Amino acid sequence: MAAGSISDLGMNRETTYYATQAGWGILWTVLAIIGAGGIYTAAKQAGVIQ
């Protein structure tokens, strides 16, 4: 019983860790896309890019 509970806890902790990592990966990707687009737009408005 105790061993099963410990195994379940480890499984949940691992699953939570990977879910969190995936969430941060998606968040950083979105921020990178928005950031690149924002820099391009700002440069275009400033006349750096024609």
Secondary structure, DSSP 8 states (H G I E B T S, - for coil): -HHHHHHHHHHHHHHHHHHHHHHHHHHHHHHHHHHHHHHHHHHHHHTS--
